[in-house]
Amino acid sequence: MAARKKKPAARSKAPTKKQRAQPSRTLRAPRAPRAQKLAVLVATRKGAWLYHTDSARKSFRVDGPHFLGQIVNHLMLDPRDGRTLLAATSTGHLGPTLHRSPDLGRTWHEAKQPPAFAKAPEGQKGRSVNHTFWLTPCNADEPNAWYAGTSPQGVFRSDDGGDSWNGVAGVNDNPELRKLLGGEQDGTPDGPKLHSLIVDPRDSAHLYFGMSSGGVHESHDRGASWSTLIDGLEVVGGFDASNPSFHDPHCVRMCPGNPDRLYQQNHCGIYRIDRPEKRWTRIGKNMPKAVGDVGFPMVVHPRDPDTAWVFPMDGATVWPRTSPGGKPAAYVTRNAGTTWQRLDAGFPASQGWWTVKRQAMAADSQDQVGLYLGTTSGELWMSRNEGQRWSCIARNLPEIYAVETALVS
């Protein structure tokens, strides 16, 4: 049988002129990830500032002041668009209002209907909003909705991006709840506060809020009805712990990594609760005895529910409300409160007689979480490594009321 002749190897065809014009896809390098733009929002006794940076967080561009001379209790950026800012402002002679910026503070527009309590029936004493204290954007399924907490205590909702606000009747007009609230002069500096308005990211009808004084409350119907959540919380000696009006939560935070876990910094300690449990556990007992577990802010890790930070203050009998011993430090737990670690590298080793208010400490969402805090002496501090070392990035600001972080579009 004759052997088959092999076919000659196929010659590779020379590329056509059109093919030569096409770039090689196999040699194209992958695009580097786009650097995220971050902003640190600072609200103070005399105006507001924005500190812009990127994911490296090595330098900051300052934008401000905004509302110079006005009290700014809270400044928030809407995470749903990364552009819209809401500012809770007030002046001594013009009273409280809200401002909205659709363009990261380049222009501002005053709300046409800021939070205000309904007029009381004739013959009854009414209430007036002294200032809006807390701003919370709703979930993405409610793109224009916000909540606001006020002093005296009230909850308001906007469904038009912050231009007009209406009272949540289940809170503001509920006679039973009103009995539990502290009076308009209940001893809280600058009046009683409704704060820590939290919207469950899984359920827009599920809310939490704290009241100083008045306890922690929960609603499953957008505030139409509520229940107290104070079991396990302690009160000042001699008062009845079963009465919500004697409870003074300073700050309540929900863990983004586990929305069933909440932490709380209280006038009487640091607490944690894991829902559906209804009883708080005092995890601050594990703090060093010489420092104690009294403070104002509470910060939680954006992904790890076992990690949280606090900034203690002197809780002695006369309530100095300054860093214990003049030695400021943050403390972190990485095991849900079983143990705590002191974080003071970079802070003054002595003569640091300031503290941090309940809204004035925040975390970003970078891979290595950045922490930020503002002091009553007008300094803005940050840590790029979760509190292991601190540096001061701004000095000589007015007294800092609130610090928030945001991703900017």
C-alpha positions in Angstrom: 0.0 0.0 0.0 1.5 3.3 -1.0 2.2 5.8 1.7 0.1 8.9 1.8 1.8 12.1 0.9 2.0 14.7 3.7 0.3 17.9 3.0 2.7 20.9 3.2 2.3 22.9 6.4 -0.1 25.8 6.0 1.6 29.1 5.7 0.6 31.8 8.1 -1.1 34.6 6.2 0.4 38.0 6.5 -2.0 40.4 8.4 -4.1 42.6 6.3 -3.7 46.4 6.5 -6.9 46.5 8.5 -5.7 43.8 11.0 -2.4 45.6 11.4 -4.3 48.7 12.5 -6.1 46.8 15.3 -4.3 46.9 18.7 -3.3 43.6 20.3 -5.9 42.6 22.9 -3.7 40.0 24.5 -1.0 42.5 25.3 -3.2 45.1 26.9 -2.6 45.5 30.6 -5.6 45.4 33.0 -6.8 48.8 34.2 -5.8 49.8 37.7 -8.7 50.1 40.1 -10.0 53.6 40.3 -9.0 55.4 43.5 -11.9 56.1 45.8 -12.7 59.7 46.7 -13.3 60.2 50.4 -14.6 63.1 52.5 -14.5 63.8 56.2 -17.4 66.0 57.2 -16.8 68.2 60.3 -19.6 70.1 62.0 -18.7 72.6 64.6 -19.9 75.3 67.0 -19.1 78.0 64.3 -19.5 76.4 60.9 -18.7 73.3 58.8 -15.7 72.0 56.9 -15.1 69.2 54.4 -11.7 67.4 54.2 -11.3 65.7 50.8 -8.8 62.8 50.3 -8.4 59.5 48.4 -8.0 55.9 49.5 -4.4 56.5 50.4 -5.5 59.2 53.0 -2.0 60.8 53.0 -3.1 64.4 52.3 -6.4 66.4 52.6 -7.9 69.2 50.6 -9.9 71.6 52.9 -13.2 73.0 51.7 -14.7 75.5 54.1 -15.9 77.1 56.2 -19.5 76.7 55.3 -22.1 78.6 57.4 -19.4 80.4 59.3 -20.6 81.6 62.6 -23.6 79.3 62.7 -24.0 76.2 64.9 -23.8 73.1 62.7 -25.0 70.1 64.8 -24.7 67.5 62.0 -23.5 67.3 58.4 -24.3 64.2 56.3 -23.7 63.1 52.8 -26.3 61.0 51.0 -24.7 57.6 50.3 -27.3 56.9 47.7 -25.8 59.5 45.3 -22.5 60.6 46.8 -23.2 64.2 46.1 -26.0 65.6 48.2 -25.3 67.1 51.6 -27.7 67.9 54.4 -26.7 70.3 57.2 -28.5 70.9 60.5 -27.9 74.5 61.3 -29.0 77.2 63.7 -28.2 80.7 64.9 -29.1 82.4 68.1 -31.4 84.9 66.6 -32.9 83.2 63.5 -33.4 79.7 65.1 -32.9 76.2 63.7 -33.2 75.2 60.1 -31.8 72.7 57.5 -29.8 73.4 54.4 -29.3 71.1 51.3 -26.6 71.0 48.7 -26.9 68.9 45.6 -23.3 69.6 44.6 -21.0 68.8 47.5 -21.4 72.2 49.1 -20.8 74.5 46.1 -24.4 75.8 46.5 -26.8 75.5 49.4 -30.6 75.8 49.6 -32.5 76.3 52.9 -35.4 73.8 53.5 -38.7 75.3 52.8 -40.3 73.4 55.7 -37.7 72.5 58.4 -38.6 70.2 61.4 -41.2 71.9 63.6 -43.6 70.5 66.2 -47.3 70.7 65.5 -49.1 73.7 67.1 -50.6 72.7 70.4 -54.3 72.9 71.0 -55.6 76.2 72.5 -54.9 76.2 76.2 -52.1 73.6 76.1 -48.4 74.2 76.2 -46.7 73.5 72.9 -43.1 72.5 72.0 -40.7 74.2 69.7 -37.6 72.7 68.1 -34.5 74.2 69.6 -32.2 72.5 67.1 -32.0 69.5 64.8 -29.4 67.2 66.3 -29.3 64.0 64.1 -29.7 63.3 60.4 -30.1 59.8 58.9 -30.6 58.9 55.2 -33.0 56.0 54.5 -32.2 53.0 52.4 -31.8 52.8 48.6 -35.5 51.7 48.2 -36.5 55.1 49.6 -34.2 57.3 47.5 -35.4 60.7 48.7 -36.2 59.9 52.3 -34.4 61.1 55.5 -35.1 61.0 59.2 -34.1 63.8 61.7 -33.9 63.8 65.5 -34.4 67.0 67.4 -34.0 68.7 70.7 -36.5 68.6 72.5 -37.0 65.0 71.5 -38.8 64.4 68.3 -38.6 62.4 65.0 -39.2 64.0 61.6 -39.2 62.5 58.1 -38.6 64.0 54.7 -39.6 62.3 51.5 -38.4 65.0 49.1 -34.6 65.0 49.8 -34.7 67.2 52.9 -36.7 70.1 51.6 -39.8 69.6 53.7 -40.2 67.7 57.0 -43.2 66.2 58.8 -43.4 64.9 62.3 -43.6 61.2 63.0 -46.9 61.2 65.0 -46.2 57.8 66.6 -43.3 59.5 68.5 -44.0 63.2 68.6 -47.8 62.9 69.5 -47.8 59.7 71.5 -49.0 60.7 75.0 -47.5 57.6 76.6 -44.1 58.2 75.1 -44.2 61.9 76.1 -44.6 60.8 79.7 -41.3 59.0 79.5 -39.3 61.8 78.0 -37.0 64.1 80.0 -38.3 67.6 80.3 -37.1 70.4 78.1 -34.5 71.1 80.7 -33.6 67.6 81.9 -30.0 68.3 82.6 -28.6 67.2 79.3 -26.3 69.9 78.0 -28.1 72.1 75.4 -31.3 70.2 76.1 -32.5 66.6 75.7 -31.7 64.9 72.4 -33.3 62.3 70.1 -30.3 60.7 68.4 -28.9 57.5 66.9 -31.7 57.2 64.4 -30.9 53.8 62.7 -32.7 52.3 59.7 -32.2 48.5 59.3 -30.6 48.0 55.9 -32.7 44.8 55.4 -36.1 46.4 56.3 -36.8 50.1 55.8 -39.7 50.0 58.3 -37.4 48.8 61.1 -36.0 51.7 63.1 -34.1 52.3 66.3 -33.5 55.5 68.1 -32.0 56.7 71.4 -33.1 59.5 73.7 -31.1 61.4 76.2 -32.9 61.1 78.5 -35.6 58.5 77.7 -33.9 55.2 76.7 -33.6 53.2 73.5 -36.7 52.5 71.4 -37.5 50.3 68.5 -40.2 50.4 65.8 -41.2 47.9 63.1 -43.6 50.3 61.3 -41.6 53.5 60.6 -42.3 54.9 64.0 -46.0 54.5 64.1 -45.6 52.3 67.2 -42.7 51.6 69.3 -41.3 49.4 72.1 -38.6 50.2 74.7 -35.3 48.3 74.7 -33.7 49.0 78.1 -33.4 45.6 79.8 -30.0 45.1 81.2 -29.1 48.8 81.1 -28.0 50.4 84.4 -29.0 53.9 85.7 -27.5 56.3 88.1 -27.7 55.0 91.7 -31.0 55.7 93.5 -33.1 55.8 90.3 -35.6 53.2 89.0 -34.0 51.2 86.1 -37.5 50.1 84.9 -38.4 53.7 84.1 -37.1 54.7 80.6 -37.0 58.3 81.6 -34.0 57.6 83.8 -32.0 56.0 81.0 -29.4 58.1 79.1 -28.0 56.4 76.0 -25.2 58.5 74.5 -24.8 56.7 71.2 -26.2 53.5 69.6 -24.7 51.9 66.6 -25.7 49.0 64.4 -23.0 46.7 62.9 -23.0 46.8 59.0 -21.5 43.4 59.1 -24.3 42.0 61.2 -27.4 44.2 61.6 -28.6 42.0 64.4 -25.8 43.3 66.6 -25.9 46.7 68.2 -23.4 48.5 70.5 -24.2 51.3 72.9 -22.1 53.9 74.8 -24.3 54.9 77.7 -24.1 57.4 80.6 -23.7 54.2 82.7 -21.4 52.0 80.6 -20.7 50.2 77.3 -23.2 47.6 76.1 -23.9 45.1 73.4 -27.1 43.4 72.3 -27.6 40.6 69.7 -31.1 40.5 68.4 -33.6 38.9 68.8 -32.4 39.1 72.4 -34.0 41.9 74.3 -31.4 42.3 77.0 -28.2 44.4 76.8 -24.9 43.0 78.2 -22.5 45.4 79.8 -19.2 44.8 78.1 -17.6 47.9 79.5 -16.9 46.1 82.8 -13.9 44.7 81.0 -12.4 48.1 80.5 -9.4 49.0 82.8 -10.8 50.0 86.2 -8.7 53.3 86.3 -10.4 54.4 83.0 -13.9 53.1 83.3 -16.5 52.8 80.6 -18.1 56.2 80.5 -17.9 58.2 77.3 -19.9 59.6 74.4 -19.1 58.1 71.0 -19.4 54.5 69.8 -17.8 53.4 66.5 -18.3 50.0 64.8 -16.2 48.3 62.2 -17.8 48.4 58.7 -17.4 44.6 58.2 -16.3 42.9 61.4 -19.1 42.9 64.0 -16.7 41.9 66.8 -14.7 45.1 66.4 -15.7 48.4 67.9 -14.1 51.6 69.3 -14.9 54.0 72.1 -13.3 57.1 73.5 -13.6 57.2 77.3 -13.9 60.3 79.4 -13.5 60.9 83.1 -16.6 59.6 84.8 -15.8 60.7 88.3 -18.4 62.0 90.7 -18.1 65.6 89.6 -18.2 64.6 85.9 -15.2 66.4 84.5 -16.1 65.2 81.0 -12.4 65.3 79.9 -9.9 62.6 79.0 -9.0 60.6 82.1 -5.9 62.1 83.8 -5.4 64.4 80.8 -4.2 61.4 78.8 -6.5 60.9 75.8 -6.9 57.5 74.2 -9.3 55.4 72.2 -10.0 51.8 73.1 -10.8 48.9 70.8 -12.4 45.5 71.2 -11.9 42.8 68.6 -13.8 40.1 70.4 -17.2 41.8 71.0 -16.2 43.3 74.3 -14.4 40.5 76.0 -11.2 42.4 76.1 -10.1 46.0 75.3 -6.9 47.5 74.0 -5.7 51.1 74.6 -4.8 53.1 71.5 -2.9 56.2 72.4 0.1 56.4 70.0 0.4 59.9 68.7 -2.0 61.5 71.2 -0.6 63.9 73.9 1.1 61.8 76.7 -0.2 64.4 79.2 -2.2 67.6 79.6 -4.7 66.6 76.9 -7.8 67.9 78.7 -10.4 67.3 76.0 -13.0 64.8 75.0 -15.0 63.7 72.0 -18.8 64.2 71.7 -21.2 61.5 70.7 -21.3 62.3 67.0 -17.6 63.3 66.7 -16.0 59.9 66.0 -16.3 58.0 62.8 -14.8 55.2 60.6 -14.3 54.9 56.9 -14.8 51.7 54.9 -11.3 51.2 53.5 -9.6 47.8 53.6 -7.6 49.0 56.6 -10.2 51.1 58.4 -9.5 54.8 59.0 -10.7 56.4 62.2 -11.4 60.1 62.7 -12.3 62.1 65.8 -12.9 65.7 66.6 -12.3 67.2 70.0 -13.9 69.9 72.1 -10.7 71.9 71.6 -11.1 72.0 67.8 -8.6 69.4 66.7 -9.3 66.8 64.0 -7.4 63.6 64.5 -7.1 60.5 62.3 -5.6 57.0 62.2 -5.0 55.2 58.9 -4.5 51.9 60.7 -7.5 51.3 62.9 -6.2 53.3 65.8 -2.7 52.0 66.1 -1.3 55.4 65.5 -2.9 58.9 65.5 -2.0 62.1 63.8 -3.6 65.6 64.0 -4.8 66.8 60.5 -6.4 70.1 61.6 -6.1 72.4 64.5 -7.7 75.6 65.8 -11.2 74.7 64.5 -14.2 75.7 66.7 -15.5 73.1 69.1 -16.3 70.0 67.0 -19.8 68.7 67.3 -19.9 65.9 64.7 -17.6 64.0 62.3 -18.8 61.8 59.5 -17.1 60.0 56.6 -18.4 59.5 53.1 -17.5 58.1 49.7 -17.8 60.9 47.1 -19.0 60.5 43.5 
